[in-house]
Amino acid sequence: MSQTRITAGGSLDQEAWDHVLAQLRVDGFSPIESIKVTRAVLHVTLGEAKRMVHTSRTWSDTREEFEDVQAAVSDAAARLQA
């Protein structure tokens, strides 16, 4: 994997990480597996890892589908709690 650049303020260079995500996708990793790798390698929260993967150029073609699934799960959970 390529090295990830960290900016002077300590934040991750999203463009650099997108290169890693692109290679993971080429290697057959799913978005969920990419989130797991992002968490493990960068030591970020689950929420931050999800944001990084789902806002990346690499996974932009799946963003709408993911949001639809996430909305359906949220709706189902709300119905179960009612």
PDB file of N, CA, C and O in Angstrom:
ATOM      1  N   MET A   1       0.838  -1.172   0.000  1.00  0.00           N
ATOM      2  CA  MET A   1       0.000   0.000   0.000  1.00  0.00           C
ATOM      3  C   MET A   1       0.888   1.242   0.000  1.00  0.00           C
ATOM      4  O   MET A   1       2.012   1.227   0.502  1.00  0.00           O
ATOM      5  N   SER A   2       0.348   2.319  -0.579  1.00  0.00           N
ATOM      6  CA  SER A   2       1.102   3.561  -0.579  1.00  0.00           C
ATOM      7  C   SER A   2       0.996   4.221   0.782  1.00  0.00           C
ATOM      8  O   SER A   2       0.083   3.943   1.560  1.00  0.00           O
ATOM      9  N   GLN A   3       1.951   5.101   1.055  1.00  0.00           N
ATOM     10  CA  GLN A   3       1.914   5.813   2.318  1.00  0.00           C
ATOM     11  C   GLN A   3       0.878   6.913   2.262  1.00  0.00           C
ATOM     12  O   GLN A   3       0.694   7.551   1.226  1.00  0.00           O
ATOM     13  N   THR A   4       0.212   7.131   3.360  1.00  0.00           N
ATOM     14  CA  THR A   4      -0.770   8.197   3.454  1.00  0.00           C
ATOM     15  C   THR A   4      -0.078   9.445   3.969  1.00  0.00           C
ATOM     16  O   THR A   4       0.695   9.388   4.925  1.00  0.00           O
ATOM     17  N   ARG A   5      -0.359  10.575   3.329  1.00  0.00           N
ATOM     18  CA  ARG A   5       0.229  11.834   3.766  1.00  0.00           C
ATOM     19  C   ARG A   5      -0.651  12.437   4.843  1.00  0.00           C
ATOM     20  O   ARG A   5      -1.880  12.386   4.779  1.00  0.00           O
ATOM     21  N   ILE A   6       0.011  13.006   5.832  1.00  0.00           N
ATOM     22  CA  ILE A   6      -0.677  13.719   6.894  1.00  0.00           C
ATOM     23  C   ILE A   6      -0.321  15.194   6.744  1.00  0.00           C
ATOM     24  O   ILE A   6       0.852  15.533   6.583  1.00  0.00           O
ATOM     25  N   THR A   7      -1.309  16.063   6.793  1.00  0.00           N
ATOM     26  CA  THR A   7      -1.060  17.490   6.635  1.00  0.00           C
ATOM     27  C   THR A   7      -0.474  18.071   7.902  1.00  0.00           C
ATOM     28  O   THR A   7      -0.418  17.402   8.934  1.00  0.00           O
ATOM     29  N   ALA A   8      -0.032  19.326   7.824  1.00  0.00           N
ATOM     30  CA  ALA A   8       0.590  19.993   8.971  1.00  0.00           C
ATOM     31  C   ALA A   8      -0.331  20.016  10.182  1.00  0.00           C
ATOM     32  O   ALA A   8       0.136  19.947  11.318  1.00  0.00           O
ATOM     33  N   GLY A   9      -1.636  20.112   9.947  1.00  0.00           N
ATOM     34  CA  GLY A   9      -2.592  20.130  11.057  1.00  0.00           C
ATOM     35  C   GLY A   9      -2.889  18.749  11.612  1.00  0.00           C
ATOM     36  O   GLY A   9      -3.678  18.618  12.548  1.00  0.00           O
ATOM     37  N   GLY A  10      -2.273  17.716  11.053  1.00  0.00           N
ATOM     38  CA  GLY A  10      -2.469  16.368  11.540  1.00  0.00           C
ATOM     39  C   GLY A  10      -3.600  15.625  10.869  1.00  0.00           C
ATOM     40  O   GLY A  10      -3.885  14.483  11.229  1.00  0.00           O
ATOM     41  N   SER A  11      -4.260  16.253   9.888  1.00  0.00           N
ATOM     42  CA  SER A  11      -5.380  15.580   9.237  1.00  0.00           C
ATOM     43  C   SER A  11      -4.900  14.780   8.035  1.00  0.00           C
ATOM     44  O   SER A  11      -3.839  15.047   7.471  1.00  0.00           O
ATOM     45  N   LEU A  12      -5.680  13.822   7.669  1.00  0.00           N
ATOM     46  CA  LEU A  12      -5.349  12.936   6.573  1.00  0.00           C
ATOM     47  C   LEU A  12      -5.587  13.606   5.240  1.00  0.00           C
ATOM     48  O   LEU A  12      -6.563  14.338   5.072  1.00  0.00           O
ATOM     49  N   ASP A  13      -4.712  13.362   4.303  1.00  0.00           N
ATOM     50  CA  ASP A  13      -4.896  13.830   2.931  1.00  0.00           C
ATOM     51  C   ASP A  13      -5.813  12.827   2.250  1.00  0.00           C
ATOM     52  O   ASP A  13      -5.385  11.727   1.903  1.00  0.00           O
ATOM     53  N   GLN A  14      -7.092  13.207   2.055  1.00  0.00           N
ATOM     54  CA  GLN A  14      -8.092  12.304   1.489  1.00  0.00           C
ATOM     55  C   GLN A  14      -7.668  11.804   0.117  1.00  0.00           C
ATOM     56  O   GLN A  14      -7.906  10.645  -0.223  1.00  0.00           O
ATOM     57  N   GLU A  15      -7.049  12.661  -0.665  1.00  0.00           N
ATOM     58  CA  GLU A  15      -6.625  12.247  -2.009  1.00  0.00           C
ATOM     59  C   GLU A  15      -5.602  11.117  -1.931  1.00  0.00           C
ATOM     60  O   GLU A  15      -5.648  10.181  -2.730  1.00  0.00           O
ATOM     61  N   ALA A  16      -4.692  11.199  -0.987  1.00  0.00           N
ATOM     62  CA  ALA A  16      -3.698  10.141  -0.824  1.00  0.00           C
ATOM     63  C   ALA A  16      -4.369   8.830  -0.414  1.00  0.00           C
ATOM     64  O   ALA A  16      -4.019   7.767  -0.926  1.00  0.00           O
ATOM     65  N   TRP A  17      -5.326   8.903   0.502  1.00  0.00           N
ATOM     66  CA  TRP A  17      -6.006   7.689   0.949  1.00  0.00           C
ATOM     67  C   TRP A  17      -6.866   7.114  -0.167  1.00  0.00           C
ATOM     68  O   TRP A  17      -7.055   5.899  -0.232  1.00  0.00           O
ATOM     69  N   ASP A  18      -7.389   7.959  -1.043  1.00  0.00           N
ATOM     70  CA  ASP A  18      -8.202   7.474  -2.150  1.00  0.00           C
ATOM     71  C   ASP A  18      -7.394   6.544  -3.063  1.00  0.00           C
ATOM     72  O   ASP A  18      -7.956   5.622  -3.654  1.00  0.00           O
ATOM     73  N   HIS A  19      -6.113   6.774  -3.180  1.00  0.00           N
ATOM     74  CA  HIS A  19      -5.261   5.872  -3.972  1.00  0.00           C
ATOM     75  C   HIS A  19      -5.235   4.479  -3.328  1.00  0.00           C
ATOM     76  O   HIS A  19      -5.255   3.462  -4.021  1.00  0.00           O
ATOM     77  N   VAL A  20      -5.190   4.455  -2.012  1.00  0.00           N
ATOM     78  CA  VAL A  20      -5.211   3.177  -1.287  1.00  0.00           C
ATOM     79  C   VAL A  20      -6.563   2.499  -1.496  1.00  0.00           C
ATOM     80  O   VAL A  20      -6.625   1.300  -1.769  1.00  0.00           O
ATOM     81  N   LEU A  21      -7.639   3.266  -1.368  1.00  0.00           N
ATOM     82  CA  LEU A  21      -8.972   2.703  -1.562  1.00  0.00           C
ATOM     83  C   LEU A  21      -9.146   2.158  -2.974  1.00  0.00           C
ATOM     84  O   LEU A  21      -9.767   1.113  -3.171  1.00  0.00           O
ATOM     85  N   ALA A  22      -8.601   2.862  -3.945  1.00  0.00           N
ATOM     86  CA  ALA A  22      -8.688   2.393  -5.334  1.00  0.00           C
ATOM     87  C   ALA A  22      -7.995   1.048  -5.491  1.00  0.00           C
ATOM     88  O   ALA A  22      -8.508   0.159  -6.170  1.00  0.00           O
ATOM     89  N   GLN A  23      -6.841   0.897  -4.871  1.00  0.00           N
ATOM     90  CA  GLN A  23      -6.124  -0.376  -4.969  1.00  0.00           C
ATOM     91  C   GLN A  23      -6.890  -1.482  -4.248  1.00  0.00           C
ATOM     92  O   GLN A  23      -6.937  -2.616  -4.724  1.00  0.00           O
ATOM     93  N   LEU A  24      -7.486  -1.160  -3.108  1.00  0.00           N
ATOM     94  CA  LEU A  24      -8.290  -2.159  -2.403  1.00  0.00           C
ATOM     95  C   LEU A  24      -9.442  -2.629  -3.286  1.00  0.00           C
ATOM     96  O   LEU A  24      -9.738  -3.822  -3.348  1.00  0.00           O
ATOM     97  N   ARG A  25     -10.087  -1.691  -3.963  1.00  0.00           N
ATOM     98  CA  ARG A  25     -11.213  -2.062  -4.831  1.00  0.00           C
ATOM     99  C   ARG A  25     -10.736  -2.933  -5.985  1.00  0.00           C
ATOM    100  O   ARG A  25     -11.384  -3.926  -6.316  1.00  0.00           O
ATOM    101  N   VAL A  26      -9.621  -2.579  -6.597  1.00  0.00           N
ATOM    102  CA  VAL A  26      -9.051  -3.395  -7.674  1.00  0.00           C
ATOM    103  C   VAL A  26      -8.763  -4.805  -7.169  1.00  0.00           C
ATOM    104  O   VAL A  26      -8.934  -5.782  -7.897  1.00  0.00           O
ATOM    105  N   ASP A  27      -8.327  -4.897  -5.927  1.00  0.00           N
ATOM    106  CA  ASP A  27      -7.999  -6.195  -5.328  1.00  0.00           C
ATOM    107  C   ASP A  27      -9.230  -6.959  -4.861  1.00  0.00           C
ATOM    108  O   ASP A  27      -9.105  -8.053  -4.309  1.00  0.00           O
ATOM    109  N   GLY A  28     -10.429  -6.391  -5.076  1.00  0.00           N
ATOM    110  CA  GLY A  28     -11.659  -7.113  -4.760  1.00  0.00           C
ATOM    111  C   GLY A  28     -12.278  -6.803  -3.411  1.00  0.00           C
ATOM    112  O   GLY A  28     -13.223  -7.477  -3.002  1.00  0.00           O
ATOM    113  N   PHE A  29     -11.769  -5.802  -2.711  1.00  0.00           N
ATOM    114  CA  PHE A  29     -12.343  -5.440  -1.422  1.00  0.00           C
ATOM    115  C   PHE A  29     -13.691  -4.752  -1.633  1.00  0.00           C
ATOM    116  O   PHE A  29     -13.868  -4.008  -2.598  1.00  0.00           O
ATOM    117  N   SER A  30     -14.628  -4.999  -0.740  1.00  0.00           N
ATOM    118  CA  SER A  30     -15.935  -4.345  -0.766  1.00  0.00           C
ATOM    119  C   SER A  30     -15.839  -3.017  -0.013  1.00  0.00           C
ATOM    120  O   SER A  30     -14.827  -2.747   0.634  1.00  0.00           O
ATOM    121  N   PRO A  31     -16.885  -2.186  -0.090  1.00  0.00           N
ATOM    122  CA  PRO A  31     -16.874  -0.955   0.714  1.00  0.00           C
ATOM    123  C   PRO A  31     -16.748  -1.248   2.212  1.00  0.00           C
ATOM    124  O   PRO A  31     -16.040  -0.537   2.925  1.00  0.00           O
ATOM    125  N   ILE A  32     -17.417  -2.271   2.680  1.00  0.00           N
ATOM    126  CA  ILE A  32     -17.340  -2.602   4.111  1.00  0.00           C
ATOM    127  C   ILE A  32     -15.926  -3.035   4.492  1.00  0.00           C
ATOM    128  O   ILE A  32     -15.411  -2.639   5.538  1.00  0.00           O
ATOM    129  N   GLU A  33     -15.310  -3.840   3.652  1.00  0.00           N
ATOM    130  CA  GLU A  33     -13.927  -4.249   3.925  1.00  0.00           C
ATOM    131  C   GLU A  33     -12.985  -3.045   3.860  1.00  0.00           C
ATOM    132  O   GLU A  33     -12.020  -2.966   4.620  1.00  0.00           O
ATOM    133  N   SER A  34     -13.264  -2.118   2.958  1.00  0.00           N
ATOM    134  CA  SER A  34     -12.450  -0.910   2.855  1.00  0.00           C
ATOM    135  C   SER A  34     -12.595  -0.053   4.105  1.00  0.00           C
ATOM    136  O   SER A  34     -11.627   0.562   4.553  1.00  0.00           O
ATOM    137  N   ILE A  35     -13.792  -0.010   4.667  1.00  0.00           N
ATOM    138  CA  ILE A  35     -14.010   0.719   5.920  1.00  0.00           C
ATOM    139  C   ILE A  35     -13.199   0.067   7.040  1.00  0.00           C
ATOM    140  O   ILE A  35     -12.566   0.766   7.832  1.00  0.00           O
ATOM    141  N   LYS A  36     -13.213  -1.257   7.113  1.00  0.00           N
ATOM    142  CA  LYS A  36     -12.450  -1.965   8.143  1.00  0.00           C
ATOM    143  C   LYS A  36     -10.963  -1.680   8.020  1.00  0.00           C
ATOM    144  O   LYS A  36     -10.288  -1.453   9.024  1.00  0.00           O
ATOM    145  N   VAL A  37     -10.447  -1.691   6.800  1.00  0.00           N
ATOM    146  CA  VAL A  37      -9.022  -1.398   6.578  1.00  0.00           C
ATOM    147  C   VAL A  37      -8.720   0.043   6.978  1.00  0.00           C
ATOM    148  O   VAL A  37      -7.705   0.313   7.619  1.00  0.00           O
ATOM    149  N   THR A  38      -9.597   0.965   6.600  1.00  0.00           N
ATOM    150  CA  THR A  38      -9.399   2.373   6.934  1.00  0.00           C
ATOM    151  C   THR A  38      -9.321   2.562   8.442  1.00  0.00           C
ATOM    152  O   THR A  38      -8.455   3.281   8.941  1.00  0.00           O
ATOM    153  N   ARG A  39     -10.214   1.925   9.153  1.00  0.00           N
ATOM    154  CA  ARG A  39     -10.192   2.013  10.632  1.00  0.00           C
ATOM    155  C   ARG A  39      -8.906   1.447  11.203  1.00  0.00           C
ATOM    156  O   ARG A  39      -8.274   2.062  12.062  1.00  0.00           O
ATOM    157  N   ALA A  40      -8.523   0.278  10.724  1.00  0.00           N
ATOM    158  CA  ALA A  40      -7.355  -0.413  11.282  1.00  0.00           C
ATOM    159  C   ALA A  40      -6.050   0.329  10.981  1.00  0.00           C
ATOM    160  O   ALA A  40      -5.186   0.454  11.849  1.00  0.00           O
ATOM    161  N   VAL A  41      -5.919   0.804   9.780  1.00  0.00           N
ATOM    162  CA  VAL A  41      -4.662   1.432   9.373  1.00  0.00           C
ATOM    163  C   VAL A  41      -4.534   2.861   9.897  1.00  0.00           C
ATOM    164  O   VAL A  41      -3.471   3.267  10.367  1.00  0.00           O
ATOM    165  N   LEU A  42      -5.620   3.612   9.812  1.00  0.00           N
ATOM    166  CA  LEU A  42      -5.561   5.027  10.174  1.00  0.00           C
ATOM    167  C   LEU A  42      -5.967   5.314  11.611  1.00  0.00           C
ATOM    168  O   LEU A  42      -5.818   6.441  12.083  1.00  0.00           O
ATOM    169  N   HIS A  43      -6.478   4.311  12.309  1.00  0.00           N
ATOM    170  CA  HIS A  43      -6.898   4.468  13.709  1.00  0.00           C
ATOM    171  C   HIS A  43      -7.922   5.595  13.847  1.00  0.00           C
ATOM    172  O   HIS A  43      -7.786   6.479  14.692  1.00  0.00           O
ATOM    173  N   VAL A  44      -8.954   5.540  12.993  1.00  0.00           N
ATOM    174  CA  VAL A  44     -10.040   6.523  13.053  1.00  0.00           C
ATOM    175  C   VAL A  44     -11.299   5.823  13.540  1.00  0.00           C
ATOM    176  O   VAL A  44     -11.366   4.595  13.588  1.00  0.00           O
ATOM    177  N   THR A  45     -12.290   6.619  13.898  1.00  0.00           N
ATOM    178  CA  THR A  45     -13.557   6.054  14.364  1.00  0.00           C
ATOM    179  C   THR A  45     -14.288   5.388  13.203  1.00  0.00           C
ATOM    180  O   THR A  45     -13.965   5.607  12.035  1.00  0.00           O
ATOM    181  N   LEU A  46     -15.266   4.580  13.546  1.00  0.00           N
ATOM    182  CA  LEU A  46     -16.081   3.936  12.522  1.00  0.00           C
ATOM    183  C   LEU A  46     -16.773   4.980  11.648  1.00  0.00           C
ATOM    184  O   LEU A  46     -16.811   4.849  10.425  1.00  0.00           O
ATOM    185  N   GLY A  47     -17.309   6.002  12.276  1.00  0.00           N
ATOM    186  CA  GLY A  47     -17.981   7.059  11.528  1.00  0.00           C
ATOM    187  C   GLY A  47     -17.051   7.768  10.559  1.00  0.00           C
ATOM    188  O   GLY A  47     -17.428   8.041   9.419  1.00  0.00           O
ATOM    189  N   GLU A  48     -15.849   8.063  11.001  1.00  0.00           N
ATOM    190  CA  GLU A  48     -14.875   8.729  10.142  1.00  0.00           C
ATOM    191  C   GLU A  48     -14.455   7.814   8.999  1.00  0.00           C
ATOM    192  O   GLU A  48     -14.320   8.264   7.862  1.00  0.00           O
ATOM    193  N   ALA A  49     -14.249   6.543   9.291  1.00  0.00           N
ATOM    194  CA  ALA A  49     -13.867   5.588   8.240  1.00  0.00           C
ATOM    195  C   ALA A  49     -14.977   5.463   7.204  1.00  0.00           C
ATOM    196  O   ALA A  49     -14.700   5.440   6.004  1.00  0.00           O
ATOM    197  N   LYS A  50     -16.228   5.382   7.649  1.00  0.00           N
ATOM    198  CA  LYS A  50     -17.363   5.314   6.716  1.00  0.00           C
ATOM    199  C   LYS A  50     -17.406   6.555   5.841  1.00  0.00           C
ATOM    200  O   LYS A  50     -17.586   6.455   4.627  1.00  0.00           O
ATOM    201  N   ARG A  51     -17.242   7.721   6.448  1.00  0.00           N
ATOM    202  CA  ARG A  51     -17.266   8.964   5.692  1.00  0.00           C
ATOM    203  C   ARG A  51     -16.156   8.985   4.643  1.00  0.00           C
ATOM    204  O   ARG A  51     -16.384   9.370   3.496  1.00  0.00           O
ATOM    205  N   MET A  52     -14.976   8.577   5.037  1.00  0.00           N
ATOM    206  CA  MET A  52     -13.832   8.597   4.113  1.00  0.00           C
ATOM    207  C   MET A  52     -14.060   7.669   2.921  1.00  0.00           C
ATOM    208  O   MET A  52     -13.748   8.023   1.784  1.00  0.00           O
ATOM    209  N   VAL A  53     -14.596   6.501   3.180  1.00  0.00           N
ATOM    210  CA  VAL A  53     -14.822   5.538   2.096  1.00  0.00           C
ATOM    211  C   VAL A  53     -15.966   6.005   1.204  1.00  0.00           C
ATOM    212  O   VAL A  53     -15.842   6.000  -0.021  1.00  0.00           O
ATOM    213  N   HIS A  54     -17.062   6.403   1.803  1.00  0.00           N
ATOM    214  CA  HIS A  54     -18.247   6.722   1.011  1.00  0.00           C
ATOM    215  C   HIS A  54     -18.184   8.076   0.319  1.00  0.00           C
ATOM    216  O   HIS A  54     -18.973   8.332  -0.590  1.00  0.00           O
ATOM    217  N   THR A  55     -17.274   8.942   0.721  1.00  0.00           N
ATOM    218  CA  THR A  55     -17.098  10.208   0.007  1.00  0.00           C
ATOM    219  C   THR A  55     -15.902  10.161  -0.932  1.00  0.00           C
ATOM    220  O   THR A  55     -15.589  11.152  -1.591  1.00  0.00           O
ATOM    221  N   SER A  56     -15.243   9.029  -0.996  1.00  0.00           N
ATOM    222  CA  SER A  56     -14.075   8.908  -1.871  1.00  0.00           C
ATOM    223  C   SER A  56     -14.493   8.815  -3.332  1.00  0.00           C
ATOM    224  O   SER A  56     -15.600   8.380  -3.651  1.00  0.00           O
ATOM    225  N   ARG A  57     -13.593   9.231  -4.210  1.00  0.00           N
ATOM    226  CA  ARG A  57     -13.844   9.073  -5.642  1.00  0.00           C
ATOM    227  C   ARG A  57     -13.949   7.597  -6.004  1.00  0.00           C
ATOM    228  O   ARG A  57     -14.714   7.233  -6.897  1.00  0.00           O
ATOM    229  N   THR A  58     -13.197   6.754  -5.328  1.00  0.00           N
ATOM    230  CA  THR A  58     -13.176   5.325  -5.623  1.00  0.00           C
ATOM    231  C   THR A  58     -14.552   4.699  -5.516  1.00  0.00           C
ATOM    232  O   THR A  58     -14.920   3.885  -6.362  1.00  0.00           O
ATOM    233  N   TRP A  59     -15.318   5.053  -4.504  1.00  0.00           N
ATOM    234  CA  TRP A  59     -16.610   4.424  -4.255  1.00  0.00           C
ATOM    235  C   TRP A  59     -17.777   5.337  -4.597  1.00  0.00           C
ATOM    236  O   TRP A  59     -18.904   5.052  -4.191  1.00  0.00           O
ATOM    237  N   SER A  60     -17.551   6.427  -5.330  1.00  0.00           N
ATOM    238  CA  SER A  60     -18.623   7.381  -5.627  1.00  0.00           C
ATOM    239  C   SER A  60     -19.766   6.751  -6.416  1.00  0.00           C
ATOM    240  O   SER A  60     -20.908   7.199  -6.304  1.00  0.00           O
ATOM    241  N   ASP A  61     -19.483   5.730  -7.204  1.00  0.00           N
ATOM    242  CA  ASP A  61     -20.537   5.090  -8.002  1.00  0.00           C
ATOM    243  C   ASP A  61     -21.484   4.239  -7.168  1.00  0.00           C
ATOM    244  O   ASP A  61     -22.539   3.839  -7.659  1.00  0.00           O
ATOM    245  N   THR A  62     -21.136   3.955  -5.931  1.00  0.00           N
ATOM    246  CA  THR A  62     -21.990   3.137  -5.066  1.00  0.00           C
ATOM    247  C   THR A  62     -22.676   3.962  -3.980  1.00  0.00           C
ATOM    248  O   THR A  62     -23.452   3.427  -3.189  1.00  0.00           O
ATOM    249  N   ARG A  63     -22.393   5.257  -3.941  1.00  0.00           N
ATOM    250  CA  ARG A  63     -22.885   6.108  -2.853  1.00  0.00           C
ATOM    251  C   ARG A  63     -24.407   6.115  -2.762  1.00  0.00           C
ATOM    252  O   ARG A  63     -24.956   5.966  -1.671  1.00  0.00           O
ATOM    253  N   GLU A  64     -25.095   6.283  -3.881  1.00  0.00           N
ATOM    254  CA  GLU A  64     -26.564   6.344  -3.863  1.00  0.00           C
ATOM    255  C   GLU A  64     -27.163   5.025  -3.372  1.00  0.00           C
ATOM    256  O   GLU A  64     -28.098   5.025  -2.570  1.00  0.00           O
ATOM    257  N   GLU A  65     -26.629   3.915  -3.849  1.00  0.00           N
ATOM    258  CA  GLU A  65     -27.115   2.605  -3.417  1.00  0.00           C
ATOM    259  C   GLU A  65     -26.901   2.422  -1.916  1.00  0.00           C
ATOM    260  O   GLU A  65     -27.791   1.930  -1.223  1.00  0.00           O
ATOM    261  N   PHE A  66     -25.744   2.807  -1.413  1.00  0.00           N
ATOM    262  CA  PHE A  66     -25.452   2.695   0.013  1.00  0.00           C
ATOM    263  C   PHE A  66     -26.432   3.527   0.824  1.00  0.00           C
ATOM    264  O   PHE A  66     -26.947   3.064   1.841  1.00  0.00           O
ATOM    265  N   GLU A  67     -26.693   4.761   0.377  1.00  0.00           N
ATOM    266  CA  GLU A  67     -27.609   5.631   1.105  1.00  0.00           C
ATOM    267  C   GLU A  67     -29.019   5.055   1.126  1.00  0.00           C
ATOM    268  O   GLU A  67     -29.728   5.185   2.124  1.00  0.00           O
ATOM    269  N   ASP A  68     -29.435   4.413   0.022  1.00  0.00           N
ATOM    270  CA  ASP A  68     -30.757   3.771  -0.031  1.00  0.00           C
ATOM    271  C   ASP A  68     -30.844   2.621   0.966  1.00  0.00           C
ATOM    272  O   ASP A  68     -31.845   2.476   1.668  1.00  0.00           O
ATOM    273  N   VAL A  69     -29.807   1.813   1.026  1.00  0.00           N
ATOM    274  CA  VAL A  69     -29.779   0.684   1.965  1.00  0.00           C
ATOM    275  C   VAL A  69     -29.777   1.197   3.398  1.00  0.00           C
ATOM    276  O   VAL A  69     -30.495   0.680   4.253  1.00  0.00           O
ATOM    277  N   GLN A  70     -28.966   2.219   3.653  1.00  0.00           N
ATOM    278  CA  GLN A  70     -28.893   2.772   5.001  1.00  0.00           C
ATOM    279  C   GLN A  70     -30.248   3.347   5.430  1.00  0.00           C
ATOM    280  O   GLN A  70     -30.644   3.191   6.585  1.00  0.00           O
ATOM    281  N   ALA A  71     -30.957   4.005   4.521  1.00  0.00           N
ATOM    282  CA  ALA A  71     -32.280   4.549   4.834  1.00  0.00           C
ATOM    283  C   ALA A  71     -33.274   3.426   5.117  1.00  0.00           C
ATOM    284  O   ALA A  71     -34.089   3.536   6.033  1.00  0.00           O
ATOM    285  N   ALA A  72     -33.212   2.352   4.340  1.00  0.00           N
ATOM    286  CA  ALA A  72     -34.115   1.219   4.552  1.00  0.00           C
ATOM    287  C   ALA A  72     -33.868   0.571   5.910  1.00  0.00           C
ATOM    288  O   ALA A  72     -34.816   0.200   6.602  1.00  0.00           O
ATOM    289  N   VAL A  73     -32.617   0.433   6.289  1.00  0.00           N
ATOM    290  CA  VAL A  73     -32.283  -0.151   7.589  1.00  0.00           C
ATOM    291  C   VAL A  73     -32.777   0.752   8.713  1.00  0.00           C
ATOM    292  O   VAL A  73     -33.338   0.270   9.697  1.00  0.00           O
ATOM    293  N   SER A  74     -32.573   2.053   8.573  1.00  0.00           N
ATOM    294  CA  SER A  74     -33.043   2.997   9.591  1.00  0.00           C
ATOM    295  C   SER A  74     -34.557   2.944   9.729  1.00  0.00           C
ATOM    296  O   SER A  74     -35.082   2.965  10.843  1.00  0.00           O
ATOM    297  N   ASP A  75     -35.264   2.874   8.603  1.00  0.00           N
ATOM    298  CA  ASP A  75     -36.722   2.781   8.630  1.00  0.00           C
ATOM    299  C   ASP A  75     -37.174   1.506   9.321  1.00  0.00           C
ATOM    300  O   ASP A  75     -38.097   1.528  10.135  1.00  0.00           O
ATOM    301  N   ALA A  76     -36.528   0.401   8.999  1.00  0.00           N
ATOM    302  CA  ALA A  76     -36.888  -0.882   9.617  1.00  0.00           C
ATOM    303  C   ALA A  76     -36.646  -0.849  11.116  1.00  0.00           C
ATOM    304  O   ALA A  76     -37.461  -1.352  11.889  1.00  0.00           O
ATOM    305  N   ALA A  77     -35.533  -0.259  11.529  1.00  0.00           N
ATOM    306  CA  ALA A  77     -35.226  -0.159  12.954  1.00  0.00           C
ATOM    307  C   ALA A  77     -36.263   0.706  13.662  1.00  0.00           C
ATOM    308  O   ALA A  77     -36.687   0.390  14.773  1.00  0.00           O
ATOM    309  N   ALA A  78     -36.669   1.789  13.021  1.00  0.00           N
ATOM    310  CA  ALA A  78     -37.675   2.665  13.637  1.00  0.00           C
ATOM    311  C   ALA A  78     -39.017   1.947  13.792  1.00  0.00           C
ATOM    312  O   ALA A  78     -39.710   2.120  14.794  1.00  0.00           O
ATOM    313  N   ARG A  79     -39.377   1.138  12.788  1.00  0.00           N
ATOM    314  CA  ARG A  79     -40.638   0.378  12.888  1.00  0.00           C
ATOM    315  C   ARG A  79     -40.573  -0.663  13.998  1.00  0.00           C
ATOM    316  O   ARG A  79     -41.576  -0.916  14.665  1.00  0.00           O
ATOM    317  N   LEU A  80     -39.436  -1.254  14.199  1.00  0.00           N
ATOM    318  CA  LEU A  80     -39.290  -2.249  15.274  1.00  0.00           C
ATOM    319  C   LEU A  80     -39.402  -1.608  16.652  1.00  0.00           C
ATOM    320  O   LEU A  80     -39.904  -2.226  17.591  1.00  0.00           O
ATOM    321  N   GLN A  81     -38.938  -0.380  16.769  1.00  0.00           N
ATOM    322  CA  GLN A  81     -38.990   0.319  18.059  1.00  0.00           C
ATOM    323  C   GLN A  81     -40.377   0.883  18.364  1.00  0.00           C
ATOM    324  O   GLN A  81     -40.691   1.188  19.515  1.00  0.00           O
ATOM    325  N   ALA A  82     -41.192   1.017  17.340  1.00  0.00           N
ATOM    326  CA  ALA A  82     -42.535   1.626  17.529  1.00  0.00           C
ATOM    327  C   ALA A  82     -43.500   0.656  18.166  1.00  0.00           C
ATOM    328  O   ALA A  82     -44.660   0.999  18.395  1.00  0.00           O
TER     329      ALA A  82
END
